[in-house]
Amino acid sequence: MESYDFSRPTHYTASVFVLKEDKVLLLKQTKSKYWLLPGGHIDDGEMPHEAAIREVKEETNLDIEILQVPDEGARTQIVTPLPVPFAMRLMPCRDKKDIDFLFTSKVIGGELKIDDESEEAKWFTKKELFNDPAVGPNTRYYASLILK
């Protein structure tokens, strides 16, 4: 495996396991041969969980609720707690590296409709995730912790 130069510029991203009836939604994007989670870059001034919700809406037309909740016991006059991501990961991405905030969510509205970044969307069971070679090992790992 080719080594990756992690001295490249850092970008911050949010990705989401969108869950519905013991299945997770993955997208076959035009720029990748793999099934990927919905997600993308965090805009300036945007919180990671806000980016996660926005990216899912843009890419799938689905409305979601993030399952991670802020620790309200930590709230003070000057501190606002945020949802703690399910996981964080450092990932190579072309000419940069991404620090990705990974959330889990449930669908609360909308009708699935993909944008032009994706060729296909599919709801996967845990078994289907492990049987499809186009699902990456990192997605399989986290899905195994989330799905029944």
GIHUVEN-V813451 format. One record per pair of residues at least 24 apart in sequence whose C-alpha atoms are under 10 Angstrom apart, sorted by sequence separation. I is the first residue (numbers start at 0). GAP is how many residues later the second one is. If there is no record, write none. Layout:
BEGIN
i=I gap=GAP
i=I gap=GAP
END
This chain:
BEGIN
i=13 gap=24
i=14 gap=24
i=15 gap=24
i=13 gap=25
i=14 gap=25
i=12 gap=26
i=13 gap=26
i=14 gap=26
i=12 gap=27
i=13 gap=27
i=11 gap=28
i=12 gap=28
i=13 gap=28
i=10 gap=29
i=11 gap=29
i=12 gap=29
i=10 gap=30
i=11 gap=30
i=12 gap=30
i=10 gap=31
i=11 gap=31
i=26 gap=32
i=13 gap=33
i=14 gap=33
i=15 gap=33
i=26 gap=33
i=48 gap=33
i=49 gap=33
i=13 gap=34
i=14 gap=34
i=25 gap=34
i=47 gap=34
i=48 gap=34
i=12 gap=35
i=13 gap=35
i=15 gap=35
i=16 gap=35
i=24 gap=35
i=46 gap=35
i=47 gap=35
i=48 gap=35
i=67 gap=35
i=11 gap=36
i=13 gap=36
i=14 gap=36
i=15 gap=36
i=46 gap=36
i=47 gap=36
i=48 gap=36
i=66 gap=36
i=67 gap=36
i=13 gap=37
i=14 gap=37
i=15 gap=37
i=47 gap=37
i=65 gap=37
i=66 gap=37
i=67 gap=37
i=12 gap=38
i=13 gap=38
i=14 gap=38
i=17 gap=38
i=65 gap=38
i=66 gap=38
i=12 gap=39
i=13 gap=39
i=15 gap=39
i=16 gap=39
i=64 gap=39
i=65 gap=39
i=66 gap=39
i=103 gap=39
i=13 gap=40
i=14 gap=40
i=15 gap=40
i=63 gap=40
i=64 gap=40
i=65 gap=40
i=101 gap=40
i=13 gap=41
i=14 gap=41
i=63 gap=41
i=64 gap=41
i=65 gap=41
i=12 gap=42
i=13 gap=42
i=62 gap=42
i=63 gap=42
i=64 gap=42
i=103 gap=42
i=62 gap=43
i=63 gap=43
i=64 gap=43
i=17 gap=44
i=61 gap=44
i=62 gap=44
i=63 gap=44
i=64 gap=44
i=17 gap=45
i=18 gap=45
i=61 gap=45
i=62 gap=45
i=63 gap=45
i=17 gap=46
i=61 gap=46
i=62 gap=46
i=63 gap=46
i=17 gap=47
i=61 gap=47
i=62 gap=47
i=15 gap=48
i=17 gap=48
i=18 gap=48
i=60 gap=48
i=61 gap=48
i=62 gap=48
i=16 gap=49
i=17 gap=49
i=51 gap=49
i=55 gap=49
i=60 gap=49
i=61 gap=49
i=62 gap=49
i=88 gap=49
i=15 gap=50
i=16 gap=50
i=50 gap=50
i=51 gap=50
i=52 gap=50
i=59 gap=50
i=60 gap=50
i=61 gap=50
i=51 gap=51
i=59 gap=51
i=60 gap=51
i=61 gap=51
i=47 gap=52
i=48 gap=52
i=51 gap=52
i=52 gap=52
i=59 gap=52
i=60 gap=52
i=61 gap=52
i=47 gap=53
i=48 gap=53
i=51 gap=53
i=56 gap=53
i=58 gap=53
i=59 gap=53
i=60 gap=53
i=47 gap=54
i=48 gap=54
i=58 gap=54
i=59 gap=54
i=60 gap=54
i=47 gap=55
i=56 gap=55
i=57 gap=55
i=58 gap=55
i=59 gap=55
i=86 gap=55
i=56 gap=56
i=57 gap=56
i=58 gap=56
i=85 gap=56
i=40 gap=57
i=56 gap=57
i=57 gap=57
i=58 gap=57
i=39 gap=58
i=40 gap=58
i=41 gap=58
i=55 gap=58
i=56 gap=58
i=58 gap=58
i=59 gap=58
i=40 gap=59
i=41 gap=59
i=57 gap=59
i=58 gap=59
i=39 gap=60
i=85 gap=60
i=38 gap=61
i=39 gap=61
i=59 gap=61
i=38 gap=62
i=58 gap=62
i=38 gap=63
i=38 gap=64
i=36 gap=65
i=15 gap=69
i=16 gap=69
i=14 gap=70
i=15 gap=70
i=13 gap=71
i=14 gap=72
i=14 gap=73
i=13 gap=74
i=12 gap=75
i=12 gap=76
i=12 gap=77
i=11 gap=78
i=10 gap=79
i=9 gap=80
i=10 gap=80
i=23 gap=80
i=37 gap=80
i=9 gap=81
i=23 gap=81
i=9 gap=82
i=10 gap=82
i=23 gap=82
i=35 gap=82
i=9 gap=83
i=34 gap=83
i=37 gap=83
i=5 gap=84
i=7 gap=84
i=12 gap=84
i=13 gap=84
i=15 gap=84
i=36 gap=84
i=5 gap=85
i=7 gap=85
i=9 gap=85
i=10 gap=85
i=11 gap=85
i=12 gap=85
i=13 gap=85
i=14 gap=85
i=15 gap=85
i=16 gap=85
i=17 gap=85
i=18 gap=85
i=19 gap=85
i=20 gap=85
i=28 gap=85
i=34 gap=85
i=35 gap=85
i=5 gap=86
i=7 gap=86
i=8 gap=86
i=9 gap=86
i=10 gap=86
i=11 gap=86
i=12 gap=86
i=13 gap=86
i=14 gap=86
i=15 gap=86
i=16 gap=86
i=17 gap=86
i=18 gap=86
i=19 gap=86
i=20 gap=86
i=27 gap=86
i=28 gap=86
i=29 gap=86
i=30 gap=86
i=31 gap=86
i=34 gap=86
i=3 gap=87
i=4 gap=87
i=5 gap=87
i=7 gap=87
i=8 gap=87
i=9 gap=87
i=10 gap=87
i=11 gap=87
i=12 gap=87
i=13 gap=87
i=14 gap=87
i=15 gap=87
i=16 gap=87
i=17 gap=87
i=18 gap=87
i=19 gap=87
i=24 gap=87
i=26 gap=87
i=28 gap=87
i=29 gap=87
i=30 gap=87
i=34 gap=87
i=3 gap=88
i=7 gap=88
i=8 gap=88
i=9 gap=88
i=10 gap=88
i=11 gap=88
i=12 gap=88
i=13 gap=88
i=14 gap=88
i=15 gap=88
i=16 gap=88
i=17 gap=88
i=18 gap=88
i=19 gap=88
i=28 gap=88
i=29 gap=88
i=30 gap=88
i=2 gap=89
i=3 gap=89
i=5 gap=89
i=6 gap=89
i=7 gap=89
i=8 gap=89
i=9 gap=89
i=10 gap=89
i=11 gap=89
i=12 gap=89
i=13 gap=89
i=14 gap=89
i=15 gap=89
i=16 gap=89
i=17 gap=89
i=27 gap=89
i=28 gap=89
i=29 gap=89
i=3 gap=90
i=4 gap=90
i=5 gap=90
i=6 gap=90
i=7 gap=90
i=15 gap=90
i=26 gap=90
i=27 gap=90
i=28 gap=90
i=29 gap=90
i=4 gap=91
i=5 gap=91
i=26 gap=91
i=27 gap=91
i=28 gap=91
i=3 gap=92
i=4 gap=92
i=5 gap=92
i=25 gap=92
i=26 gap=92
i=27 gap=92
i=28 gap=92
i=3 gap=93
i=26 gap=93
i=27 gap=93
i=25 gap=94
i=26 gap=94
i=27 gap=94
i=34 gap=94
i=25 gap=95
i=26 gap=95
i=24 gap=96
i=25 gap=96
i=26 gap=96
i=24 gap=97
i=25 gap=97
i=34 gap=97
i=23 gap=98
i=24 gap=98
i=25 gap=98
i=33 gap=98
i=34 gap=98
i=35 gap=98
i=36 gap=98
i=22 gap=99
i=23 gap=99
i=24 gap=99
i=33 gap=99
i=34 gap=99
i=35 gap=99
i=22 gap=100
i=23 gap=100
i=24 gap=100
i=33 gap=100
i=34 gap=100
i=35 gap=100
i=21 gap=101
i=22 gap=101
i=23 gap=101
i=32 gap=101
i=33 gap=101
i=34 gap=101
i=20 gap=102
i=21 gap=102
i=22 gap=102
i=23 gap=102
i=31 gap=102
i=32 gap=102
i=33 gap=102
i=36 gap=102
i=19 gap=103
i=21 gap=103
i=22 gap=103
i=25 gap=103
i=35 gap=103
i=18 gap=104
i=19 gap=104
i=20 gap=104
i=21 gap=104
i=22 gap=104
i=34 gap=104
i=17 gap=105
i=18 gap=105
i=19 gap=105
i=22 gap=105
i=23 gap=105
i=22 gap=106
i=27 gap=106
i=27 gap=107
i=25 gap=109
i=25 gap=113
i=23 gap=119
i=22 gap=120
i=16 gap=122
i=23 gap=122
i=22 gap=123
i=23 gap=123
i=21 gap=124
i=22 gap=124
i=16 gap=125
i=21 gap=125
i=22 gap=125
i=16 gap=126
i=20 gap=126
i=21 gap=126
i=18 gap=127
i=20 gap=127
i=18 gap=128
i=16 gap=129
i=16 gap=130
END
